[in-house]
């Protein structure tokens, strides 16, 4: 193959390389004509991923257009892209904008060279005089000012005081040693936020020697000890205030005369004591926190504790319900120690009431703990609230006995008992006419402050039984009559005569028990008495 044919075949490539070389030389010459301007406040953004179907020139054109559109002074700049070569044309008002456009275009991906043909308006070009500074001197001064600013920032941050800074053309290089990776990352983030920084080179190192790692810890401990020694007088005063607060809080809790009006309500009195004592203690602690200037820290801790307390409250809502019920029961006082009460299906004497439950001793000698919430919701019967309590029992008397005489003898037997009240007096009623007996109910009243109700009822039953036996009264057990009749022809008249002959005799007396049919006024009289009348009545 001849040389002419080779040159002819490769001529297009040689011509392209020559044009590219000439454009690069022209761009370098234009860049040398103007001195480097101070670093502009530009943060180079990474180009978004371009679609695969775009060529490199189209990607460069799209990206440069997006970057120039972010700056008001570069919107008038025009550019062309061909085979990775970017030609900038147009006019700008400042020389700094011309250089800024060239820097931005040169950093775009796939750009091989930039030909800067941007014109600067004559009015914007500074006239150099003998007294004016060169652009290199201005850039050095700005770099020095940025360096000093960064050093001042690092000196105020704990752990970054040993960082060394080097600034050139907006690029900041960090060197030196820091305690850990957190401080290394923090230094880079602080540098990025300072105006005039284009890029950060983080060459900070983390020491691995034991002495270098321990030294900052000792230094920090020394600083803490120095602060504690300086604050020692305040700590002593705070300690004295704490002792005084604790003493006053205990004295207020042990004081008796402010709570004399609550003498009959021990639970409420104890609660008031706790509230007053706690209030004094909290007031003293607030003074101490203000003296030590830790109120904000304590407030944050209390806020966290409040949230935790809310969660605990939901988890222990039964305990809270019992606590509130105990306060309500203590305020109302439906019973006191030693009262005979019935709560639900439990009957016994009150032993004590705590903030959580009520302790009941049944008549079998068993201790029963009933939650106060259940006590508050249940039907409660207090047998000891009214000192006068009525007992009752039934006696079956034969159908042929004189009921008036049985009444007289039974009431005499009950009234003869020492302890049965004369007012109200005992009485009897006829409850039922059973198959083989007449059921009579006897009633009597007992003063529970002097006599036991169960013992008095038992004695009344015994005495009535003894008197009836002595007087010969029939107290029959259930009787079943078996009647056998023969199959005989009996007319209706003869059958009626047979039946009438079997009927019992007529009552011996037809005297009405007048005092038994009158209305019982005993309970009404007790309700009207002052002892049984409550102050509040919603009926």
C-alpha positions as CSV (number, residue, x, y, z in Angstrom):
1,X,0.0,0.0,0.0
2,X,1.4,3.4,-1.0
3,X,2.0,6.3,1.5
4,X,-0.4,8.5,-0.4
5,X,-3.2,6.1,0.0
6,X,-2.5,5.7,3.7
7,X,-2.5,9.5,4.2
8,X,-5.6,9.7,2.2
9,X,-7.4,7.0,4.3
10,X,-6.3,8.5,7.7
11,X,-6.5,12.2,6.7
12,X,-9.8,12.7,8.4
13,X,-8.5,11.5,11.7
14,X,-5.3,13.5,11.5
15,X,-7.3,16.7,10.6
16,X,-9.6,16.1,13.6
17,X,-6.7,15.8,16.0
18,X,-5.1,19.0,14.6
19,X,-8.3,21.0,15.2
20,X,-8.6,19.6,18.7
21,X,-5.0,20.6,19.4
22,X,-5.4,24.1,18.1
23,X,-8.6,24.7,20.1
24,X,-6.9,23.4,23.3
25,X,-3.9,25.8,22.7
26,X,-6.4,28.7,22.1
27,X,-8.3,27.9,25.3
28,X,-5.1,27.8,27.4
29,X,-3.9,31.1,25.9
30,X,-7.2,32.8,26.8
31,X,-7.1,31.4,30.3
32,X,-3.5,32.8,30.8
33,X,-4.7,36.3,29.7
34,X,-6.9,36.7,32.8
35,X,-5.7,36.0,36.3
36,X,-7.5,33.4,38.4
37,X,-10.6,35.0,40.1
38,X,-11.6,34.2,43.7
39,X,-13.4,30.9,44.1
40,X,-17.1,31.4,43.4
41,X,-19.8,30.0,45.6
42,X,-20.5,27.0,43.5
43,X,-21.3,23.5,44.6
44,X,-20.7,21.1,41.8
45,X,-23.7,18.8,41.5
46,X,-23.5,15.3,40.1
47,X,-25.2,14.8,36.8
48,X,-28.3,12.8,36.9
49,X,-28.1,9.5,35.0
50,X,-28.7,10.2,31.3
51,X,-30.9,7.9,29.3
52,X,-29.0,5.2,27.4
53,X,-30.2,6.4,24.0
54,X,-28.5,9.8,24.3
55,X,-25.0,10.2,22.9
56,X,-22.1,11.8,24.9
57,X,-22.5,15.2,23.2
58,X,-26.2,15.2,23.9
59,X,-25.6,14.3,27.5
60,X,-23.0,17.1,27.9
61,X,-25.4,19.6,26.3
62,X,-28.2,18.7,28.6
63,X,-26.1,18.8,31.8
64,X,-24.3,22.1,31.0
65,X,-27.7,23.7,30.2
66,X,-29.1,22.6,33.6
67,X,-26.0,23.9,35.4
68,X,-25.9,27.3,33.7
69,X,-29.6,27.7,34.3
70,X,-29.0,27.7,38.1
71,X,-26.9,31.0,37.9
72,X,-28.4,34.3,36.8
73,X,-25.2,35.6,35.3
74,X,-24.7,32.5,33.1
75,X,-28.1,32.3,31.4
76,X,-26.8,34.4,28.5
77,X,-23.8,32.1,27.8
78,X,-24.2,30.0,24.6
79,X,-22.3,26.8,24.0
80,X,-21.8,24.1,21.4
81,X,-20.6,20.5,21.9
82,X,-18.8,18.5,19.2
83,X,-16.9,15.3,19.9
84,X,-16.4,16.2,23.6
85,X,-15.2,19.7,22.7
86,X,-17.3,22.5,24.4
87,X,-17.2,26.0,22.8
88,X,-18.5,28.8,25.0
89,X,-19.7,32.0,23.4
90,X,-21.8,35.0,24.4
91,X,-21.1,37.9,26.8
92,X,-21.1,38.3,30.6
93,X,-21.0,41.3,32.8
94,X,-18.0,40.2,35.0
95,X,-14.8,38.4,34.4
96,X,-15.5,36.1,37.3
97,X,-18.6,34.8,35.5
98,X,-16.5,34.0,32.4
99,X,-14.1,31.9,34.5
100,X,-17.0,30.3,36.5
101,X,-18.7,29.1,33.2
102,X,-15.4,27.5,32.1
103,X,-14.9,25.7,35.4
104,X,-18.4,24.4,35.4
105,X,-18.2,23.1,31.9
106,X,-14.8,21.5,32.4
107,X,-16.1,19.3,35.3
108,X,-19.0,17.8,33.3
109,X,-18.6,14.1,32.5
110,X,-17.3,13.2,29.0
111,X,-16.0,16.8,28.3
112,X,-12.5,16.6,26.7
113,X,-11.7,20.3,26.4
114,X,-13.4,23.7,26.8
115,X,-12.8,26.6,24.4
116,X,-13.8,29.8,26.2
117,X,-14.8,32.5,23.7
118,X,-17.1,34.4,26.2
119,X,-16.7,38.2,25.9
120,X,-16.6,40.4,29.0
121,X,-18.2,43.8,28.8
122,X,-15.6,46.6,28.8
123,X,-17.2,48.5,31.7
124,X,-16.9,45.3,33.9
125,X,-13.2,44.8,33.2
126,X,-11.2,46.5,36.0
127,X,-8.5,48.9,35.1
128,X,-5.2,47.9,36.6
129,X,-3.4,50.6,38.4
130,X,-0.2,50.7,40.3
131,X,-2.1,50.6,43.6
132,X,-4.5,47.7,42.6
133,X,-3.9,44.2,43.8
134,X,-3.4,41.3,41.4
135,X,-6.1,38.6,41.1
136,X,-3.6,36.1,42.6
137,X,-3.2,38.3,45.7
138,X,-6.9,38.6,46.1
139,X,-7.4,34.8,45.8
140,X,-4.6,34.3,48.4
141,X,-6.3,36.7,50.8
142,X,-9.6,35.0,50.5
143,X,-8.1,31.6,50.9
144,X,-6.3,32.8,54.1
145,X,-9.6,34.3,55.4
146,X,-11.4,31.0,54.8
147,X,-8.7,29.1,56.5
148,X,-8.8,31.3,59.6
149,X,-12.6,31.0,59.7
150,X,-12.4,27.2,59.6
151,X,-9.7,27.1,62.3
152,X,-11.9,29.3,64.6
153,X,-14.8,26.9,64.1
154,X,-12.7,23.8,64.9
155,X,-11.2,25.5,68.0
156,X,-14.7,25.8,69.5
157,X,-15.7,22.2,68.9
158,X,-14.6,19.6,71.4
159,X,-12.3,17.0,69.8
160,X,-11.5,19.1,66.7
161,X,-9.0,21.6,68.1
162,X,-6.0,19.7,66.5
163,X,-7.4,19.8,63.0
164,X,-5.2,21.6,60.5
165,X,-6.6,23.3,57.4
166,X,-5.2,24.0,53.9
167,X,-7.2,26.0,51.4
168,X,-6.5,26.4,47.7
169,X,-9.0,27.5,45.0
170,X,-11.9,26.6,47.1
171,X,-10.6,23.1,47.9
172,X,-10.1,22.5,51.6
173,X,-7.8,19.8,52.8
174,X,-8.1,18.6,56.4
175,X,-5.2,17.0,58.2
176,X,-4.3,16.0,61.7
177,X,-5.6,13.5,64.2
178,X,-9.1,13.2,65.9
179,X,-10.4,10.8,68.6
180,X,-12.8,8.7,66.4
181,X,-14.8,8.3,63.3
182,X,-17.6,10.5,64.6
183,X,-15.2,13.5,65.0
184,X,-13.8,12.8,61.5
185,X,-17.2,12.9,59.9
186,X,-18.2,16.0,62.0
187,X,-15.2,18.0,60.7
188,X,-16.1,17.2,57.1
189,X,-19.8,18.2,57.6
190,X,-18.9,21.5,59.3
191,X,-16.5,22.3,56.4
192,X,-19.1,21.7,53.7
193,X,-21.5,24.2,55.4
194,X,-19.0,27.1,55.2
195,X,-19.4,29.6,52.3
196,X,-16.7,29.5,49.7
197,X,-15.9,25.7,50.1
198,X,-16.1,23.8,46.7
199,X,-14.7,20.5,47.8
200,X,-13.3,18.9,51.0
201,X,-10.4,16.5,51.1
202,X,-10.7,14.6,54.4
203,X,-7.2,13.3,55.4
204,X,-7.9,13.3,59.1
205,X,-6.5,10.2,60.8
206,X,-7.5,8.3,64.0
207,X,-4.6,7.4,66.4
208,X,-4.2,3.8,67.3
209,X,-1.5,4.2,70.0
210,X,-2.8,3.6,73.6
211,X,-1.2,6.7,74.9
212,X,-2.8,8.8,72.2
213,X,-6.2,7.3,72.9
214,X,-6.0,7.7,76.7
215,X,-4.7,11.2,76.7
216,X,-7.9,12.9,75.6
217,X,-9.8,10.9,78.2
218,X,-7.5,12.1,81.0
219,X,-7.7,15.6,79.7
220,X,-11.5,15.5,79.7
221,X,-11.5,14.0,83.2
222,X,-9.2,16.8,84.4
223,X,-11.6,19.4,83.0
224,X,-14.6,17.8,84.8
225,X,-12.7,17.7,88.1
226,X,-11.8,21.4,87.6
227,X,-15.5,22.2,87.0
228,X,-16.6,20.2,90.1
229,X,-14.0,22.0,92.3
230,X,-15.2,25.4,91.0
231,X,-18.8,24.5,91.8
232,X,-18.0,23.0,95.2
233,X,-19.4,26.0,97.2
234,X,-22.7,25.7,95.3
235,X,-22.8,21.9,95.9
236,X,-22.3,22.5,99.6
237,X,-25.1,25.0,99.7
238,X,-27.3,22.6,97.8
239,X,-26.5,19.8,100.2
240,X,-27.5,22.1,103.2
241,X,-30.8,23.0,101.5
242,X,-31.5,19.3,100.9
243,X,-31.0,18.5,104.5
244,X,-33.2,21.3,105.6
245,X,-35.9,20.3,103.1
246,X,-35.8,16.7,104.2
247,X,-36.1,17.7,107.9
248,X,-39.0,20.1,107.3
249,X,-40.8,17.6,105.2
250,X,-40.6,15.0,108.0
251,X,-41.7,17.5,110.6
252,X,-44.7,18.5,108.6
253,X,-45.6,14.8,108.2
254,X,-45.4,14.1,111.9
255,X,-47.2,17.3,112.9
256,X,-50.7,16.5,114.4
257,X,-52.6,19.7,115.0
258,X,-53.2,20.7,111.3
259,X,-54.9,17.3,110.8
260,X,-57.1,17.2,113.9
261,X,-60.3,17.7,111.9
262,X,-59.5,14.5,110.1
263,X,-59.2,12.5,113.3
264,X,-62.0,10.2,112.4
265,X,-60.7,9.5,108.9
266,X,-57.3,7.9,109.3
267,X,-56.9,7.1,105.6
268,X,-57.7,10.6,104.4
269,X,-55.5,12.1,107.2
270,X,-52.6,9.9,106.2
271,X,-53.1,10.9,102.5
272,X,-53.1,14.6,103.4
273,X,-49.9,14.1,105.4
274,X,-48.2,12.5,102.4
275,X,-49.4,15.2,100.0
276,X,-48.2,18.1,102.2
277,X,-44.9,16.4,103.0
278,X,-44.3,15.7,99.3
279,X,-45.1,19.2,98.3
280,X,-42.5,20.6,100.7
281,X,-39.9,18.2,99.4
282,X,-40.6,19.1,95.8
283,X,-40.4,22.8,96.5
284,X,-37.0,22.3,98.2
285,X,-35.7,20.2,95.2
286,X,-36.8,22.9,92.8
287,X,-34.8,25.5,94.7
288,X,-31.8,23.2,94.6
289,X,-32.1,22.5,90.9
290,X,-32.4,26.2,90.2
291,X,-29.3,26.9,92.3
292,X,-27.3,24.2,90.4
293,X,-28.8,25.3,87.0
294,X,-29.9,21.8,86.1
295,X,-33.7,22.6,85.8
296,X,-33.7,21.9,82.1
297,X,-32.1,18.5,82.5
298,X,-34.4,17.5,85.3
299,X,-37.4,18.7,83.2
300,X,-36.4,16.4,80.3
301,X,-36.0,13.5,82.7
302,X,-39.4,14.2,84.2
303,X,-40.9,14.4,80.7
304,X,-39.6,11.0,79.9
305,X,-40.7,9.7,83.3
306,X,-44.2,11.1,82.6
307,X,-44.5,9.1,79.4
308,X,-43.3,6.0,81.1
309,X,-45.8,6.7,83.9
310,X,-48.6,6.9,81.4
311,X,-47.7,3.5,80.0
312,X,-47.4,2.0,83.5
313,X,-50.8,3.5,84.4
314,X,-52.4,1.6,81.5
315,X,-50.6,-1.6,82.5
316,X,-51.6,-1.3,86.2
317,X,-55.0,0.3,85.8
318,X,-56.5,-2.2,88.3
319,X,-54.1,-0.9,91.0
320,X,-55.0,2.7,90.2
321,X,-58.8,1.9,90.3
322,X,-58.3,0.3,93.7
323,X,-56.4,3.3,94.9
324,X,-59.1,5.7,93.8
325,X,-61.8,3.5,95.3
326,X,-60.0,3.5,98.7
327,X,-60.1,7.3,98.6
328,X,-63.8,7.3,98.0
329,X,-64.5,4.7,100.7
330,X,-62.4,6.6,103.1
331,X,-64.3,9.8,102.4
332,X,-67.7,8.1,102.7
333,X,-66.7,5.7,105.6
334,X,-69.5,3.1,105.1
335,X,-67.9,1.0,107.8
336,X,-65.3,1.1,110.5
337,X,-63.1,-1.5,112.2
338,X,-65.1,-4.2,113.9
339,X,-68.3,-3.7,112.0
340,X,-70.3,-6.7,110.9
341,X,-70.8,-6.3,107.1
342,X,-71.8,-8.3,104.1
343,X,-70.0,-7.5,100.9
344,X,-71.2,-9.5,98.0
345,X,-71.4,-13.1,99.3
346,X,-68.8,-12.5,102.1
347,X,-70.0,-11.8,105.6
348,X,-67.8,-11.0,108.6
349,X,-66.1,-8.3,110.6
350,X,-64.0,-5.5,109.3
351,X,-60.3,-5.9,110.2
352,X,-58.7,-3.0,108.3
353,X,-58.8,-1.1,105.0
354,X,-55.6,-0.4,103.0
355,X,-54.9,1.6,99.9
356,X,-55.5,-1.6,97.8
357,X,-58.1,-3.8,99.6
358,X,-60.4,-4.3,102.6
359,X,-59.6,-7.1,105.0
360,X,-62.6,-9.0,106.3
361,X,-62.7,-11.8,109.0
362,X,-65.5,-14.2,108.4
363,X,-67.3,-15.9,111.4
364,X,-65.3,-19.0,110.5
365,X,-62.1,-17.1,111.4
366,X,-60.9,-16.7,107.8
367,X,-59.3,-13.6,106.5
368,X,-60.8,-12.4,103.2
369,X,-59.1,-9.6,101.2
370,X,-61.6,-7.9,98.9
371,X,-60.2,-5.3,96.4
372,X,-61.5,-1.8,97.2
373,X,-62.8,-1.4,93.6
374,X,-65.0,-4.4,94.1
375,X,-66.1,-3.1,97.5
376,X,-67.0,0.2,96.0
377,X,-69.1,-1.4,93.3
378,X,-70.8,-4.1,95.4
379,X,-73.9,-4.0,97.5
380,X,-72.7,-3.5,101.0
381,X,-74.8,-4.3,104.1
382,X,-73.6,-3.0,107.4
383,X,-75.2,-4.8,110.3
384,X,-73.3,-2.7,113.0
385,X,-74.2,0.8,111.8
386,X,-77.5,0.7,113.7
387,X,-76.8,-0.6,117.2
388,X,-80.3,-2.0,117.4
389,X,-80.7,-5.2,115.4
390,X,-83.7,-7.4,115.2
391,X,-83.6,-11.2,115.3
392,X,-86.3,-13.6,114.1
393,X,-87.1,-17.3,114.1
394,X,-90.0,-19.6,113.2
395,X,-91.9,-22.1,115.4
396,X,-94.4,-24.7,114.1
397,X,-97.4,-25.1,116.4
398,X,-100.1,-27.8,116.1
399,X,-103.2,-26.8,114.3
400,X,-105.4,-27.5,117.3
401,X,-103.4,-25.3,119.7
402,X,-104.6,-21.9,121.0
403,X,-102.6,-19.4,119.0
404,X,-103.3,-16.5,121.4
405,X,-102.0,-18.5,124.3
406,X,-99.0,-19.6,122.3
407,X,-98.3,-16.0,121.4
408,X,-98.5,-14.9,125.1
409,X,-96.3,-17.6,126.4
410,X,-93.7,-17.2,123.6
411,X,-93.4,-13.4,124.1
412,X,-93.1,-13.9,127.8
413,X,-90.3,-16.3,127.3
414,X,-88.4,-13.9,125.0
415,X,-89.1,-10.8,127.2
416,X,-87.6,-12.6,130.2
417,X,-84.2,-12.7,128.6
418,X,-81.8,-10.1,129.9
419,X,-80.7,-8.2,126.8
420,X,-83.8,-8.3,124.7
421,X,-85.0,-4.7,124.4
422,X,-88.3,-3.6,125.9
423,X,-88.6,-0.8,123.4
424,X,-89.1,-1.9,120.7
425,X,-90.9,-4.9,122.4
426,X,-90.9,-8.4,121.0
427,X,-93.8,-9.5,118.8
428,X,-95.2,-12.5,116.9
429,X,-96.8,-13.0,113.5
430,X,-98.4,-16.0,111.9
431,X,-96.5,-16.6,108.7
432,X,-98.0,-19.7,107.2
433,X,-100.7,-22.3,107.7
434,X,-98.8,-25.4,106.7
435,X,-100.1,-29.0,106.1
436,X,-99.7,-30.2,109.7
437,X,-98.8,-27.0,111.7
438,X,-99.2,-23.3,112.0
439,X,-95.9,-21.4,111.4
440,X,-95.4,-18.6,113.9
441,X,-92.6,-16.0,113.6
442,X,-91.2,-14.4,116.7
443,X,-89.2,-11.1,116.6
444,X,-87.0,-9.4,119.2
445,X,-84.6,-6.5,119.3
446,X,-81.0,-6.5,120.6
447,X,-78.6,-3.7,121.4
448,X,-75.4,-4.9,119.7
449,X,-73.3,-2.6,121.8
450,X,-74.1,-4.6,124.9
451,X,-75.0,-8.1,123.7
452,X,-74.2,-10.5,120.9
453,X,-76.9,-10.8,118.3
454,X,-76.3,-14.5,117.5
455,X,-76.2,-15.5,121.2
456,X,-79.4,-13.6,122.0
457,X,-81.3,-15.2,119.1
458,X,-80.1,-18.7,120.2
459,X,-81.2,-18.0,123.8
460,X,-84.6,-16.8,122.6
461,X,-85.2,-20.0,120.6
462,X,-84.2,-22.2,123.5
463,X,-86.5,-20.4,126.0
464,X,-89.5,-20.5,123.8
465,X,-89.0,-24.2,123.2
466,X,-88.6,-24.9,126.9
467,X,-91.9,-23.0,127.8
468,X,-93.8,-24.7,125.0
469,X,-92.7,-28.1,126.3
470,X,-93.6,-27.1,129.8
471,X,-97.1,-25.9,128.8
472,X,-97.6,-29.0,126.7
473,X,-97.9,-27.3,123.3
474,X,-97.8,-29.5,120.3
475,X,-94.9,-28.7,118.0
476,X,-95.5,-31.5,115.4
477,X,-93.3,-32.7,112.7
478,X,-94.7,-33.0,109.2
479,X,-97.6,-35.6,109.3
480,X,-98.9,-37.6,106.3
481,X,-102.4,-39.1,106.6
482,X,-103.2,-42.3,104.8
483,X,-106.9,-42.9,104.3
484,X,-108.4,-46.3,103.1
485,X,-112.0,-46.4,102.1
486,X,-114.2,-49.3,101.2
487,X,-116.1,-49.4,97.9
488,X,-119.6,-48.9,99.3
489,X,-122.7,-47.1,98.1
490,X,-122.9,-43.9,100.1
491,X,-125.3,-41.2,99.2
492,X,-124.2,-37.5,99.2
493,X,-125.9,-36.7,102.5
494,X,-124.1,-39.5,104.4
495,X,-120.7,-38.5,102.8
496,X,-121.2,-34.9,104.0
497,X,-121.9,-36.1,107.6
498,X,-118.8,-38.2,107.5
499,X,-116.6,-35.3,106.4
500,X,-118.0,-32.9,109.0
501,X,-117.3,-35.3,111.8
502,X,-113.6,-35.3,110.8
503,X,-113.2,-31.5,111.0
504,X,-111.3,-30.0,114.0
505,X,-113.2,-28.1,116.7
506,X,-113.9,-24.4,116.3
507,X,-111.3,-22.0,117.9
508,X,-111.6,-21.7,121.6
509,X,-111.5,-17.9,121.4
510,X,-112.3,-15.4,118.7
511,X,-110.2,-12.6,120.1
512,X,-108.3,-10.5,117.6
513,X,-104.6,-10.0,118.1
514,X,-105.0,-6.2,117.8
515,X,-101.5,-5.3,118.7
516,X,-100.2,-7.6,116.0
517,X,-102.2,-6.1,113.1
518,X,-101.1,-2.5,113.8
519,X,-98.4,-1.1,111.6
520,X,-94.8,-1.7,112.9
521,X,-93.5,1.8,113.6
522,X,-90.2,0.7,115.2
523,X,-88.1,1.2,112.1
524,X,-89.7,4.5,111.3
525,X,-88.8,5.8,114.8
526,X,-85.2,4.7,114.3
527,X,-85.0,6.4,110.9
528,X,-86.3,9.6,112.4
529,X,-83.8,9.6,115.2
530,X,-80.8,11.8,114.9
531,X,-78.2,9.0,115.0
532,X,-79.4,7.4,111.8
533,X,-80.0,10.5,109.7
534,X,-77.2,11.4,107.3
535,X,-76.4,15.0,106.3
536,X,-76.7,14.2,102.6
537,X,-79.9,12.7,101.2
538,X,-80.7,12.7,97.5
539,X,-84.1,10.9,98.0
